[in-house]
């Protein structure tokens, strides 16, 4: 998240909200009439570019360097991103888990949270090895170690949490139907709509039907929901795309606004289907078994992962095409992700087409190194 920065203009109305919050924490001086000054002598605010959902700022003040996050809200999106991330980070830190950032302060009304500033760099896909995968596994296992605590029960379900195969299928179905409502006003949008209604819809129906056949063959009831003991406390949207690597080689994971209780299969599928920092399939078997082995029926969970992986490949095709939906466009503008070269709409369509070509059955155990 701490990538290229852009100074915030002192005349920007957003600055008053941010510096006012910092002033209440004693981190930003307040003038006699109650206004928060914005001169560099008092401190600086710089917008960081790297996230895609929320506005993130680097704060440099005499007391130190911090990360300030302002969470997106929209009438068509009822997710409480602030509440989910604050609750998850506070719980993890209180349990001694240090793979994520320390939460320092928050204001629910203004959807603002202050975190420690993590000095690090993005993970390069080429450097992902067994050691980095091991750090990801340890983070998930530490969460499994503490998820039986009474405090964990108060945490919410994850965004788009699914506890039955049918719920997973319905989630992807909703995303495809939403994409089919795109109102094209340019050639690119017409191309996207043609892709969604044609290739994507056909591949999705094949994938959905195959998943249901596999359920029958493996005597898995699609409507059956996981018991609490089979669920996990998930960082959600988990992967090296939401991480920084420090100078000591330690991975610090970020962005837990979707975190909560979920299906362990979804955690694994997202980890291997996210597109920004892809993870080689050679790590799939070991990662899946490591996540499943402490659960009551590990073999059943691995089968579940295998069944759902193609479903999540299709889901990530849909996620990549979010750029063409009004609510997602508003979120990208809020976070300034629309300015990133890798987020330009034409590239998103190309990514979705490539991802769709990769959709197909996967034997988890055959993916071992």
Secondary structure, DSSP 8 states (H G I E B T S, - for coil): ---SEEE--TT-HHHHHHHHHHHHTTSS-B-TTS-B---TTTEEEEEE---SSSEEEEEEETTEEEEEEE---BTTB---HHHHHHHHHHHHHHTT--SS--EEEEETTTTEEEEE----B---GGG--HHHHHHHHHHHHHHHHHTTSGGGGGS-B-TT---SHHHHHHHHHHHHHHHTT----SHHHHHHHHHIIIIIHHHHHHHHHHHHHHHHHTT--TT----GGGEEEE-SS-SGGGEEE-TTS-EEE---TT-EEEEHHHHHHHHHH-STT---GGGHHHHHHHHHTTSTTHHHHHHHHHHHHHHHHHHHHHHHGGGGSHHHHHHHHHHTGGGSGGG-HHHHHHHHHHHHHH-S---GGGG--
